[in-house]
Each structure stands twice: as structure tokens, then as C-alpha cells.
Amino acid sequence: MKNIYKIRLILAAIVFTIAVAGFCKVFYGVKIFDIQFMPLIQRVFIDFSVIALILFLIVLGVTIFYGRIYCSVVCPLGILQEIVGFLKHKLTKKQCNKQINFPAKYFISAIVWGILVGGSSVAIRYIEPYTIFGSLMSLTILGISAAFIIMCLVLIKDRIFCTNICPVGTILGLISKVAPNKIYISDVCVSCGQCERNCPSGCINSQEKMVNNETCIKCLKCIEICPKGGIKYGIEPKKEKKFSLKRRQLIIAGTVIALFGSMIKTGTILKDKIVEKIKDVILPPGSGDKERFLNTCLNCNLCVENCPNKIIVKADDEYGAVHIDNTKGLCKFDCKKCSEVCPSGAIKRLSLEDKQKTRIAMAMIKDDKCVKCGRCVEACPVHAIIKENGQLPVLNALKCIGCGACKSACHFDAIEVFPIKEQKML
């Protein structure tokens, strides 16, 4: 049984290495981001595919049967917290802090999930673990600030973010309550308290021999640390239990449901209001239109980090999601990297053929600046620009996909590429 802790550590180390490598552009062969809980839910409902649904059911099934393994094996921000917590306890020699299961997490979750169901991902970007990790790895101010606050919480209260704040953890925790496989304390326990003092989620009461499997993140450290082998992970032997809902729990549940419903309406309002004052921008192929993309992009910046031409830039004050800056270069005709790496479906997964037919912008030739060199004609990958001898180049608007190849080739600032209202497949 003790080897299970080491196996969990190895799996977590592999996942974390892949996650860091993905953001550092080392490789993206194993798409670990495709099983991140929030992006996966987004992709199931936004850019549906059978594979996404199967992956979601696998993650859900594992949680239903085995508890919050996701939090200690798959979530990169959770693993980062574990690393910081490990270093903290190694350096200070202090034991873990006891925690309380605060009802506030249910209200936080109701707000965040309600707004998302209403159609806006704006709340998710500030608190969802995968998004925070991505923002941190891409060195955004938001990501660095959020990660700094969370790591400070780790230094003060260990994994309190996972147990009492994280909206993903709250949902997984509720599911884990019904999981048949749990962490439990067997009869050989001598109540030495080692497990309780070393539990990063503070979910063990060694005196009463109880484990709160809702907040337990299944790090399995208690199994490793127990000198008597009194901590078990599996199906707990049946004990006589009396189930009763307390009045306080009923009030909390009712309030949370009501709050969730009101937040759905709030999300709908936000979805409409948030796009009123944004500028027109060029979006990565597969993004649709600026309103849809702004309300679905998680701003994890994985596309920013993996764009080979570095033309996809981070959110700014004028547009709150990633977008293309064509002053930095062209969108490569034979590249669909952003479509491949986006885990949430905000950028739809296009085949290379479909990507090459997707109009993301529109070019315009400025006759007063054109010197008739013909560079744009040679550069256009879809042959949308033609030029007869001695004449000005002519753009066929029906063929132009707005990739910016002509603009990059022009040395005289004679071509402008401007945004369109909605991307279309030609």
C-alpha cells in the first residue's frame, strides 16, 4: 500500500514536467492540457467532439470511484503548491496546519460556475487553477499576482486554496463524497497524530479517527507517513452510520442554488455588456467572432507561447482575450498550432485544409503608396492578388483570407490588413 504514494508522486512529476514543457514550447506531443477539468468542460460544450466527451467522462468516472485524484496528479497548479509546501516543511520543519471546511467555497463556486453557464468566462480567469497556471507560465501580471497570493496561502495554510477556494476543487470534492474508494482510518490506528500533522489539506481528525474525503486531495502522504499502517485507501468496511441533513446544511444548499441561478442571469448580462466597448481585432483561425471568443477564451496563453511566428499576443486593456497583432508578422499558411494546442475549444480545432480556407481578416492595397513591385503577388499563398505588366496589383476579395503574408512582404507600407466582424470559411 505504501508504494501507492510513490507511484502518485511519479505520475504527478510526469504531468508537471509535460505541463511546463508545453508552455515552454519544448514539446506538445502528449496533450496533458486536454484533460484539465475546466478547459475540458469548455470544449465539450463549445467545440464538441466525441474525444472530448470521452475524456470528460473518464475524468468524472475516476473522481466518482476514487475521489479527488485529479487534484494531486493532473492539476499543474496543485502540483506546484505541493512543491512549495514540500520546500516549506523541509526548511521550517513545521507540521501542516489544521484547516476548517468553510461554506464560503460553495458560494464562490456558485458565482463562478453560474457566470460561466450564463455564457461568460470572465470570472473563471481569475480563480480557475489551470488558467492561473497558464497565466503564470506566460508571465502575465494577473497570473503572477494570483500565483503569488496562492503560494502565500500555501506558506500560511498549506492547500487551503484547493480545499476552500478553488471552484474546480469544490465540485470534485462534492463528487468525492460519494466515491466508494476513500481514505479511512482502520482499527490498528493508535491515534499518534502523525497523519493529521502531515496532512496538507487538514482533512484528518486522528483522535476521532475521521477523514473528510470531500476536502481530501488524495496526496496519499498519510499512507506513507503512518508508522502502523493504520491509514487505508479503498472501500471502507461497513459501519453503522446515521445520515441526517442539518438545518444549517439545508440553508446553505438552498442559498447556493439560488445564487447559482442568479449568476446564470448575471453571466448572460456580462456576456452582452462586456463586448460593447471592445475594439475590433484579428483573432486566431477558428475563433469565430470577437464576442464569442472574448466570452470563451480562458486566457491560459498556451497559443501565445506556442505560436511559431509570435503574432498571437496576450490580452490587453482594449481586448480582454488573446488576439493577433499582424505588425509582428504573418499567420503562416501551413501552420495550425493555435488550433492544436487550445484545450478549451475557444479556438476550434481545424484541419490544415479548413484553416487555409478560413478568412480571419481582409487585406487592402493602398494605391497611393504602391510602387508596383509585385512582392505581394508572390507572397500571397491563395493567389488572391494578381498583377499585369506595369499595372497596380489587384486584390480579389473573394479569395483573401487575411493571413498578412502580403503585408509582411511589402516594404512600402502599401498594404493594410484590417479585422472582419466574423471569420468565415471560403
Residue, then its C-alpha position, 0 to 999 in steps of 0.5 A: m500500500k505504501n508504494i501507492y504514494k510513490i507511484r502518485l508522486i511519479l505520475a504527478a512529476i510526469v504531468f508537471t514536467i509535460a505541463v511546463a514543457g508545453f508552455c515552454k514550447v519544448f514539446y506538445g506531443v502528449k496533450i496533458f492540457d486536454i484533460q484539465f477539468m475546466p478547459l475540458i468542460q469548455r470544449v465539450f460544450i463549445d467545440f464538441s467532439v466525441i474525444a472530448l466527451i470521452l475524456f470528460l467522462i473518464v475524468l468524472g468516472v475516476t473522481i466518482f470511484y476514487g475521489r479527488i485524484y485529479c487534484s494531486v496528479v493532473c492539476p499543474l497548479g496543485i502540483l506546484q503548491e505541493i512543491v512549495g509546501f514540500l520546500k516549506h516543511k523541509l526548511t521550517k520543519k513545521q507540521c501542516n496546519k489544521q484547516i476548517n471546511f468553510p461554506a464560503k467555497y460553495f458560494i464562490s463556486a456558485i458565482v463562478w460556475g453560474i457566470l460561466v453557464g450564463g455564457s461568460s468566462v470572465a470570472i473563471r480567469y481569475i480563480e480557475p487553477y489551470t488558467i492561473f497556471g497558464s497565466l503564470m507560465s506566460l508571465t502575465i501580471l494577473g497570473i503572477s499576482a494570483a500565483f503569488i497570493i496562492m503560494c502565500l496561502v500555501l506558506i500560511k495554510d498549506r492547500i487551503f486554496c484547493t480545499n476552500i477556494c478553488p471552484v474546480g476543487t469544490i465540485l470534485g470534492l462534492i463528487s468525492k463524497v460519494a466515491p466508494n474508494k476513500i481514505y479511512i482510518s482502520d482499527v490498528c490506528v493508535s491515534c499518534g497524530q502523525c497523519e493529521r500533522n502531515c496532512p496538507s489539506g487538514c482533512i484528518n481528525s486522528q483522535e476521532k479517527m475521521v477523514n473528510n474525503e470531500t476536502c481530501i486531495k488524495c496526496l496519499k502522504c498519510i499512507e506513507i507517513c503512518p508508522k502502523g499502517g493504520i491509514k487505508y485507501g479503498i472501500e471502507p468496511k461497513k459501519e453503522k452510520k446515521f445520515s441526517l441533513k442539518r438545518r444549517q446544511l439545508i440553508i446553505a444548499g438552498t442559498v447556493i442554488a439560488l445564487f447559482g441561478s442568479m449568476i446564470k442571469t448575471g453571466t448572460i448580462l456580462k456576456d452582452k455588456i462586456v463586448e460593447k466597448i471592445k475594439d475590433v481585432i484579428l483573432p486566431p483561425g477558428s475563433g469565430d467572432k470577437e464576442r464569442f471568443l472574448n466570452t470563451c477564451l480562458n486566457c491560459n496563453l498556451c497559443v501565445e507561447n506556442c505560436p511559431n511566428k509570435i503574432i498571437v499576443k496576450a490580452d490587453d486593456e482594449y481586448g480582454a482575450v488573446h488576439i493577433d497583432n499582424t505588425k509582428g508578422l504573418c499567420k503562416f499558411d501551413c501552420k495550425k498550432c493555435s488550433e492544436v494546442c487550445p484545450s478549451g475549444a475557444i479556438k476550434r480545432l481545424s484541419l490544415e485544409d479548413k484553416q487555409k480556407t478560413r478568412i480571419a481578416m481582409a487585406m487592402i492595397k493602398d494605391d497611393k503608396c504602391v510602387k508596383c513591385g509585385r512582392c505581394v503577388e508572390a507572397c500571397p499563398v491563395h493567389a488572391i492578388i494578381k498583377e499585369n505588366g506595369q499595372l497596380p496589383v489587384l486584390n480579389a476579395l473573394k479569395c483573401i483570407g487575411c493571413g498578412a503574408c502580403k503585408s509582411a512582404c511589402h516594404f512600402d507600407a502599401i498594404e493594410v490588413f484590417p479585422i472582419k466582424e466574423q471569420k468565415m470559411l471560403 
